[in-house]
Amino acid sequence: RAEETTTVEVCHFKDCKRAGGGPRLLKLVNAVVEERDMQAKFTVTDCECQGECGYGPNLVIDGKIVNRVKGKEAVESAL
């Protein structure tokens, strides 16, 4: 049986992008996952606005919103 993966979604809407999210955060999340050799454990994609724009940039990890994910340490902590 294949292991289930954790879904990590990066908000790509304008307020999160402006706060450092969007493509930059997506790239950083993928880099951290690869650096830790955890590609088999995580599926990383983007998502629609989660309605918490003032707290961005935001990730959604298996349905749970994680706010203010700025920088590598924040990504590592969120994962």
C-alpha positions as CSV (number, residue, x, y, z in Angstrom):
1,R,0.0,0.0,0.0
2,A,1.3,3.4,-0.9
3,E,2.0,5.9,1.8
4,E,-0.4,8.9,1.9
5,T,1.1,12.3,1.3
6,T,0.5,15.5,3.2
7,T,-0.9,18.2,0.9
8,V,0.7,21.6,1.2
9,E,-1.1,24.4,-0.6
10,V,0.3,27.8,-1.1
11,C,-2.1,30.7,-1.5
12,H,-1.3,32.6,-4.7
13,F,-3.8,35.4,-4.5
14,K,-2.6,39.1,-4.6
15,D,-2.4,39.9,-0.8
16,C,-0.4,36.7,0.0
17,K,1.8,37.4,-3.1
18,R,2.4,40.9,-1.8
19,A,3.3,39.5,1.6
20,G,5.9,37.1,0.1
21,G,3.6,34.2,-0.8
22,G,2.6,33.0,-4.2
23,P,5.3,31.7,-6.5
24,R,8.2,32.7,-4.2
25,L,6.7,30.8,-1.3
26,L,5.8,27.8,-3.5
27,K,9.5,27.7,-4.6
28,L,10.7,27.9,-1.0
29,V,8.4,25.1,0.2
30,N,9.5,22.9,-2.6
31,A,13.2,23.7,-1.8
32,V,12.7,22.8,1.8
33,V,10.9,19.5,0.9
34,E,13.7,18.6,-1.5
35,E,16.4,19.6,1.0
36,R,15.0,17.3,3.6
37,D,14.5,14.6,1.0
38,M,10.7,14.4,1.8
39,Q,9.3,14.5,-1.7
40,A,7.5,11.2,-1.1
41,K,5.7,12.7,2.0
42,F,4.5,16.0,0.6
43,T,2.4,17.1,-2.4
44,V,2.9,20.8,-2.9
45,T,0.6,22.9,-5.0
46,D,-1.1,26.3,-5.0
47,C,-4.6,27.2,-3.8
48,E,-7.3,29.8,-4.0
49,C,-7.7,32.6,-1.4
50,Q,-8.5,31.3,2.1
51,G,-10.0,34.5,3.3
52,E,-7.2,35.3,5.8
53,C,-5.4,37.8,3.6
54,G,-4.4,40.0,6.5
55,Y,-2.4,37.1,8.1
56,G,-0.5,36.1,4.9
57,P,1.4,34.6,3.4
58,N,-0.7,31.5,4.1
59,L,-0.3,27.8,3.6
60,V,-3.0,25.1,3.9
61,I,-1.6,21.9,5.2
62,D,-4.0,19.0,5.0
63,G,-6.9,21.5,5.3
64,K,-5.5,23.5,8.2
65,I,-4.5,27.1,7.5
66,V,-1.1,28.2,8.7
67,N,-0.6,32.0,8.7
68,R,2.4,34.3,8.3
69,V,4.7,31.8,6.7
70,K,7.6,34.0,5.9
71,G,11.1,32.6,5.2
72,K,12.7,29.2,5.4
73,E,12.4,28.8,9.2
74,A,8.7,29.5,9.1
75,V,8.3,26.9,6.3
76,E,10.3,24.3,8.2
77,S,8.3,24.9,11.3
78,A,5.0,24.6,9.4
79,L,6.0,21.3,7.9
